[in-house]
Amino acid sequence: MRAIRSKKIRVLVTGGAGFIGSHLVDALIAHGYYVRVIDNFINGKRENIAHHLSAGSLELSAGDVTSSRDVKKAVKDMDTVFHLACLGVRHSIKDPFENHRVNAEGTLNVLQKSLEARIKKLVYCSSSEVYGTAEYVPMDEAHPTKPCTVYGASKLAGESYARAYYKTYGLNTVMLRPFNTYGPRSHHEGDAGEVIPKSIVRSLGGRSILIFGDGWQTRDFTYVEDMARAIIAASLCPKAIGKTLNIGNGSEVSINKLTASISKITGRPQSAVKHGPGRPGDVLRLYSDSSLFRSMTGWSPRISLEEGLRKTTEWFAARPAGISSLLHQEKGINWR
Ligand SMILES: NC(=O)c1ccc[n+]([C@@H]2O[C@H](COP(=O)([O-])OP(=O)(O)OC[C@H]3O[C@@H](n4cnc5c(N)ncnc54)[C@H](O)[C@@H]3O)[C@@H](O)[C@H]2O)c1
């Protein structure tokens, strides 16, 4: 690892080769930060950060957030840590122990090593999945946390550890609860595959869009560049230290309506939709109240769902591998 001499703000992004992490890296580098990434590439992709690696603008520390040695090396000389590395919700259905180990224990490891390295601030990316299904909407931070999946539970554990490190040891942590996020580089493949990229790839490839359950589940979607901007805003806001904050668009859309919009954008008829089994532990309703975060940071989303879906579709349509190769990686039912 090369020695740090620059006067820039030095930040570590865990999971920085992933979907949101790589957009966060783009935004941080554009704002003049010195950026290091730790990722084990289990779901992250080198191509997501290759443009920075070839330009020499990013330091890569390939490693595992559950390893004390890897994380100790990664946090060395950093000012701020953005902790995003984790395994996803569908992974948690088939491998709950591994999911817990990375999401909860890995977070504890990152917190401890950050404390030892005297990191000035740690921003933890939790998830709206900590809430479980909405008991009232819109959901503010006082909404009960009753996660439906081991993923949601492990993210809540990580978030609780981040809060505990603030209260017990004085580590400056910020706990963020992003709602669903989508955009270029989102996962269409394997157990990481999410509804928007999966539906776009299936639709572009001439296959029926697959909806798990009746499609009346709702989500609150934020475009990934807006999310990256929000995460940076949180890191720059002194009042956010020790706080738990929702980040969401503040609108609710059913999966049926969402997939109808995708069909329209890709030029496929709405009839080309089929319903599969409901996903175990699927949350029925998520709709954020992010007014606390907005008032604290001045952040608001800039990209509408319609525009974001269009940009995401264009990105998938332009993949050099071609749609048939993407279709091959799209697994349909992807939690078994
Ligand atoms: N995508 C969403 O809709 C969404 C919504 C709410 C919260 N979040 C949170 O945002 C963060 C990023 O999510 P994402 O959608 O970009 O997921 P992602 O899977 O694309 O990114 C996670 C990254 O972590 C890496 N990783 C996994 N295990 C690791 C380990 N043991 N050591 C090192 N790296 C490891 C993966 O390779 C990947 O690059 C996560 O903390 C997630 O809980 C995401």
The ligand as an SDF file (V2000), in Angstrom:
LIG
                    3D

 44 48  0  0  0  0  0  0  0  0999 V2000
  -29.2000   -1.5620   -2.8670 N   0  0  0  0  0  0  0  0  0  0  0  0
  -30.1700   -1.1480   -2.0510 C   0  0  0  0  0  0  0  0  0  0  0  0
  -31.3240   -0.9970   -2.4550 O   0  0  0  0  0  0  0  0  0  0  0  0
  -29.8670   -0.8490   -0.5970 C   0  0  0  0  0  0  0  0  0  0  0  0
  -30.8890   -0.3610    0.1980 C   0  0  0  0  0  0  0  0  0  0  0  0
  -30.6390   -0.0900    1.5380 C   0  0  0  0  0  0  0  0  0  0  0  0
  -29.3630   -0.2650    2.0590 C   0  0  0  0  0  0  0  0  0  0  0  0
  -28.3790   -0.7380    1.2650 N   0  0  0  0  0  0  0  0  0  0  0  0
  -27.0600   -0.9160    1.8700 C   0  0  0  0  0  0  0  0  0  0  0  0
  -26.0960   -0.2760    1.0550 O   0  0  0  0  0  0  0  0  0  0  0  0
  -24.8630   -0.9800    1.1010 C   0  0  0  0  0  0  0  0  0  0  0  0
  -24.3930   -1.3110   -0.2990 C   0  0  0  0  0  0  0  0  0  0  0  0
  -25.3700   -2.1290   -0.9410 O   0  0  0  0  0  0  0  0  0  0  0  0
  -25.2790   -2.4830   -2.4760 P   0  0  0  0  0  0  0  0  0  0  0  0
  -26.6540   -2.5900   -2.9720 O   0  0  0  0  0  0  0  0  0  0  0  0
  -24.3180   -1.6010   -3.1570 O   0  0  0  0  0  0  0  0  0  0  0  0
  -24.7150   -3.9720   -2.4050 O   0  0  0  0  0  0  0  0  0  0  0  0
  -23.4950   -4.6570   -3.1780 P   0  0  0  0  0  0  0  0  0  0  0  0
  -23.6060   -6.1250   -2.9350 O   0  0  0  0  0  0  0  0  0  0  0  0
  -23.4130   -4.2020   -4.5720 O   0  0  0  0  0  0  0  0  0  0  0  0
  -22.2520   -4.0930   -2.3830 O   0  0  0  0  0  0  0  0  0  0  0  0
  -21.6990   -4.7190   -1.2660 C   0  0  0  0  0  0  0  0  0  0  0  0
  -20.2120   -4.8780   -1.5080 C   0  0  0  0  0  0  0  0  0  0  0  0
  -19.6360   -5.4990   -0.3570 O   0  0  0  0  0  0  0  0  0  0  0  0
  -18.6760   -6.4450   -0.8070 C   0  0  0  0  0  0  0  0  0  0  0  0
  -18.5130   -7.4520    0.2400 N   0  0  0  0  0  0  0  0  0  0  0  0
  -19.3940   -8.4010    0.6370 C   0  0  0  0  0  0  0  0  0  0  0  0
  -18.8620   -9.1380    1.6270 N   0  0  0  0  0  0  0  0  0  0  0  0
  -17.6330   -8.6300    1.8810 C   0  0  0  0  0  0  0  0  0  0  0  0
  -16.6060   -8.9540    2.8030 C   0  0  0  0  0  0  0  0  0  0  0  0
  -16.7240   -9.9800    3.6620 N   0  0  0  0  0  0  0  0  0  0  0  0
  -15.4740   -8.2230    2.7840 N   0  0  0  0  0  0  0  0  0  0  0  0
  -15.3130   -7.1980    1.8970 C   0  0  0  0  0  0  0  0  0  0  0  0
  -16.2550   -6.8360    1.0100 N   0  0  0  0  0  0  0  0  0  0  0  0
  -17.3980   -7.5500    1.0030 C   0  0  0  0  0  0  0  0  0  0  0  0
  -19.2580   -7.0140   -2.0870 C   0  0  0  0  0  0  0  0  0  0  0  0
  -18.2960   -7.6240   -2.9070 O   0  0  0  0  0  0  0  0  0  0  0  0
  -19.8790   -5.7600   -2.7040 C   0  0  0  0  0  0  0  0  0  0  0  0
  -18.9510   -5.1010   -3.5250 O   0  0  0  0  0  0  0  0  0  0  0  0
  -25.1150   -2.2170    1.9630 C   0  0  0  0  0  0  0  0  0  0  0  0
  -24.6400   -1.9630    3.2680 O   0  0  0  0  0  0  0  0  0  0  0  0
  -26.6200   -2.3710    1.9640 C   0  0  0  0  0  0  0  0  0  0  0  0
  -27.1040   -2.9760    3.1470 O   0  0  0  0  0  0  0  0  0  0  0  0
  -28.6010   -1.0540   -0.0550 C   0  0  0  0  0  0  0  0  0  0  0  0
  1  2  1  0
  2  3  2  0
  2  4  1  0
  4  5  1  0
  4 44  2  0
  5  6  2  0
  6  7  1  0
  7  8  2  0
  8  9  1  0
  8 44  1  0
  9 10  1  0
  9 42  1  0
 10 11  1  0
 11 12  1  0
 11 40  1  0
 12 13  1  0
 13 14  1  0
 14 15  2  0
 14 16  1  0
 14 17  1  0
 17 18  1  0
 18 19  2  0
 18 20  1  0
 18 21  1  0
 21 22  1  0
 22 23  1  0
 23 24  1  0
 23 38  1  0
 24 25  1  0
 25 26  1  0
 25 36  1  0
 26 27  1  0
 26 35  1  0
 27 28  2  0
 28 29  1  0
 29 30  1  0
 29 35  2  0
 30 31  1  0
 30 32  2  0
 32 33  1  0
 33 34  2  0
 34 35  1  0
 36 37  1  0
 36 38  1  0
 38 39  1  0
 40 41  1  0
 40 42  1  0
 42 43  1  0
M  CHG  2   8   1  16  -1
M  END
$$$$
